Amino acid sequence: MFTNNATTDVSSTQGSVGSPLATTDALTNGSVTTINDAATGGTFVFTAGAASTVADLQTAIAAAAGTTLSTGTALTISAAGHVEISGGTGDLTVSTNDAVMGSFGPTTAGSDSATVFTSDGTSTGWTNTSTTINALSATALGLTGGSINLNNATNAAATLTAITDAINTSHCSAAPSAPTSTS
């Protein structure tokens, strides 16, 4: 099962400018493509039949837009030759087991912050903690130029350490307050 991070625009990994996917491409018989839409709370599921094509998936998504999926959600073929599912107002999460399209990844960055409410159960012992997680990329982690080598345990551990260090150095916009108690 291939999945992606939530965003409003997701793109398949298969296809390229030189060899683009097309709406006439056959999908794998029995493959399942699922789209979860955070704005509607809906889950769209398409199971490919023996003669299903990308156009059939495109038609099914268009029919679900405005009901299960947010209005405006659509499947297109991007200039890069990938299947792109975009539009709507909420975060879309796409998963498929169809090798023709491959996995889906975000074409635009999702939210990089979160607010967490904490409380000790009293009316005065609460706080909102906002955290911003800076963009994690191979460049930001110093993993470019062939330095990513997961072929053995030592290299994999070093890469995971670099990722952990990058996460741990993210800055919080507000530090959590100490728990309070009342007598």
VEXKETI-563664 format. One record per residue (C-alpha): residue in three letters; x, y, z; residue number from 1. Coordinates in nm, 2 decimals. Layout:
<nodes>
  guba       x       y       z  seba
   ala       X       Y       Z   NUM
...
</nodes>
This chain:
<nodes>
  guba       x       y       z  seba
   met    0.00    0.00    0.00     1
   phe    0.14    0.34   -0.10     2
   thr    0.04    0.64    0.10     3
   asn    0.13    1.01    0.14     4
   asn    0.12    1.30    0.37     5
   ala   -0.20    1.51    0.39     6
   thr   -0.22    1.81    0.16     7
   thr   -0.46    1.97   -0.09     8
   asp   -0.25    1.85   -0.39     9
   val   -0.10    1.51   -0.44    10
   ser    0.09    1.37   -0.73    11
   ser    0.18    1.01   -0.83    12
   thr    0.54    0.90   -0.86    13
   gln    0.50    0.72   -1.19    14
   gly    0.51    0.90   -1.52    15
   ser    0.75    1.17   -1.65    16
   val    0.78    1.45   -1.91    17
   gly    0.94    1.20   -2.15    18
   ser    0.69    0.92   -2.07    19
   pro    0.38    1.08   -1.92    20
   leu    0.09    0.89   -1.78    21
   ala   -0.23    0.93   -1.98    22
   thr   -0.60    0.90   -1.91    23
   thr   -0.61    0.61   -2.15    24
   asp   -0.36    0.41   -1.94    25
   ala   -0.51    0.09   -1.80    26
   leu   -0.52    0.05   -1.42    27
   thr   -0.43   -0.28   -1.25    28
   asn   -0.74   -0.50   -1.22    29
   gly   -0.85   -0.52   -0.86    30
   ser   -0.63   -0.23   -0.74    31
   val   -0.78    0.01   -0.49    32
   thr   -0.73    0.39   -0.47    33
   thr   -0.85    0.56   -0.16    34
   ile   -0.89    0.94   -0.10    35
   asn   -0.96    1.07    0.25    36
   asp   -1.08    1.43    0.26    37
   ala   -1.05    1.61    0.59    38
   ala   -1.29    1.89    0.49    39
   thr   -1.58    1.65    0.42    40
   gly   -1.48    1.37    0.65    41
   gly   -1.55    1.15    0.35    42
   thr   -1.36    0.85    0.22    43
   phe   -1.36    0.78   -0.16    44
   val   -1.27    0.43   -0.27    45
   phe   -1.22    0.32   -0.63    46
   thr   -1.16   -0.04   -0.72    47
   ala   -1.03   -0.09   -1.07    48
   gly   -1.20   -0.34   -1.29    49
   ala   -1.05   -0.55   -1.57    50
   ala   -1.10   -0.26   -1.82    51
   ser   -1.06    0.04   -1.59    52
   thr   -0.84    0.33   -1.71    53
   val   -0.71    0.65   -1.54    54
   ala   -1.00    0.82   -1.72    55
   asp   -1.25    0.60   -1.52    56
   leu   -1.08    0.70   -1.20    57
   gln   -1.10    1.07   -1.31    58
   thr   -1.47    1.04   -1.39    59
   ala   -1.54    0.87   -1.05    60
   ile   -1.35    1.15   -0.86    61
   ala   -1.54    1.42   -1.05    62
   ala   -1.87    1.24   -0.96    63
   ala   -1.77    1.24   -0.59    64
   ala   -1.66    1.60   -0.58    65
   gly   -1.91    1.80   -0.39    66
   thr   -2.03    1.50   -0.19    67
   thr   -1.77    1.26   -0.05    68
   leu   -1.49    1.48   -0.17    69
   ser   -1.47    1.86   -0.15    70
   thr   -1.61    2.06   -0.44    71
   gly   -1.34    2.11   -0.70    72
   thr   -1.14    1.79   -0.63    73
   ala   -1.02    1.66   -0.96    74
   leu   -0.77    1.43   -1.13    75
   thr   -0.55    1.58   -1.40    76
   ile   -0.22    1.48   -1.57    77
   ser    0.04    1.73   -1.46    78
   ala    0.30    1.89   -1.69    79
   ala    0.55    1.65   -1.53    80
   gly    0.35    1.36   -1.66    81
   his    0.21    1.25   -1.32    82
   val   -0.14    1.18   -1.21    83
   glu   -0.23    1.47   -0.99    84
   ile   -0.53    1.48   -0.75    85
   ser   -0.60    1.83   -0.63    86
   gly   -0.85    2.09   -0.54    87
   gly   -1.10    2.11   -0.26    88
   thr   -1.06    2.29    0.07    89
   gly   -0.93    2.02    0.30    90
   asp   -0.63    1.80    0.34    91
   leu   -0.64    1.50    0.10    92
   thr   -0.47    1.18    0.18    93
   val   -0.43    0.94   -0.12    94
   ser   -0.33    0.58   -0.10    95
   thr   -0.32    0.32   -0.38    96
   asn   -0.18   -0.03   -0.45    97
   asp   -0.18    0.04   -0.82    98
   ala    0.17    0.02   -0.96    99
   val    0.07    0.21   -1.28   100
   met    0.03    0.53   -1.08   101
   gly    0.27    0.44   -0.80   102
   ser    0.27    0.62   -0.46   103
   phe    0.13    0.97   -0.41   104
   gly    0.32    1.25   -0.25   105
   pro    0.23    1.61   -0.17   106
   thr    0.29    1.86   -0.45   107
   thr    0.26    2.15   -0.20   108
   ala    0.38    2.15    0.16   109
   gly    0.12    2.07    0.42   110
   ser    0.09    2.25    0.75   111
   asp    0.41    2.28    0.95   112
   ser    0.27    2.38    1.29   113
   ala    0.04    2.24    1.55   114
   thr   -0.13    2.37    1.86   115
   val   -0.17    2.13    2.15   116
   phe   -0.40    2.20    2.45   117
   thr   -0.28    2.07    2.78   118
   ser   -0.46    2.08    3.11   119
   asp   -0.43    1.94    3.47   120
   gly   -0.81    1.93    3.50   121
   thr   -0.86    2.27    3.68   122
   ser   -0.99    2.59    3.53   123
   thr   -0.65    2.76    3.58   124
   gly   -0.41    2.48    3.50   125
   trp   -0.41    2.49    3.12   126
   thr   -0.20    2.61    2.84   127
   asn   -0.18    2.61    2.46   128
   thr    0.15    2.50    2.32   129
   ser    0.23    2.59    1.96   130
   thr    0.51    2.41    1.78   131
   thr    0.65    2.48    1.44   132
   ile    0.83    2.20    1.27   133
   asn    1.06    2.34    1.01   134
   ala    1.07    2.18    0.67   135
   leu    1.25    1.85    0.67   136
   ser    1.42    1.78    0.35   137
   ala    1.74    1.60    0.24   138
   thr    1.91    1.94    0.20   139
   ala    1.80    2.06    0.54   140
   leu    1.92    1.74    0.70   141
   gly    2.25    1.74    0.51   142
   leu    2.17    1.42    0.33   143
   thr    2.24    1.53   -0.02   144
   gly    2.53    1.46   -0.25   145
   gly    2.51    1.08   -0.22   146
   ser    2.54    1.09    0.16   147
   ile    2.23    0.88    0.20   148
   asn    2.35    0.52    0.22   149
   leu    2.11    0.28    0.40   150
   asn    2.30   -0.03    0.27   151
   asn    2.42   -0.13    0.62   152
   ala    2.32   -0.08    0.98   153
   thr    2.59    0.18    1.06   154
   asn    2.50    0.41    0.77   155
   ala    2.12    0.37    0.84   156
   ala    2.18    0.45    1.21   157
   ala    2.38    0.77    1.12   158
   thr    2.10    0.88    0.88   159
   leu    1.84    0.83    1.15   160
   thr    2.05    1.02    1.40   161
   ala    2.07    1.31    1.16   162
   ile    1.69    1.31    1.12   163
   thr    1.63    1.29    1.49   164
   asp    1.88    1.57    1.55   165
   ala    1.70    1.79    1.30   166
   ile    1.36    1.72    1.46   167
   asn    1.50    1.79    1.81   168
   thr    1.64    2.12    1.71   169
   ser    1.30    2.25    1.58   170
   his    1.20    2.56    1.77   171
   cys    0.88    2.59    1.97   172
   ser    0.70    2.92    1.96   173
   ala    0.58    2.88    2.31   174
   ala    0.73    2.67    2.59   175
   pro    0.49    2.46    2.79   176
   ser    0.41    2.61    3.13   177
   ala    0.47    2.42    3.45   178
   pro    0.17    2.23    3.58   179
   thr   -0.03    2.42    3.84   180
   ser   -0.22    2.29    4.13   181
   thr   -0.48    2.45    4.36   182
   ser   -0.53    2.37    4.72   183
</nodes>
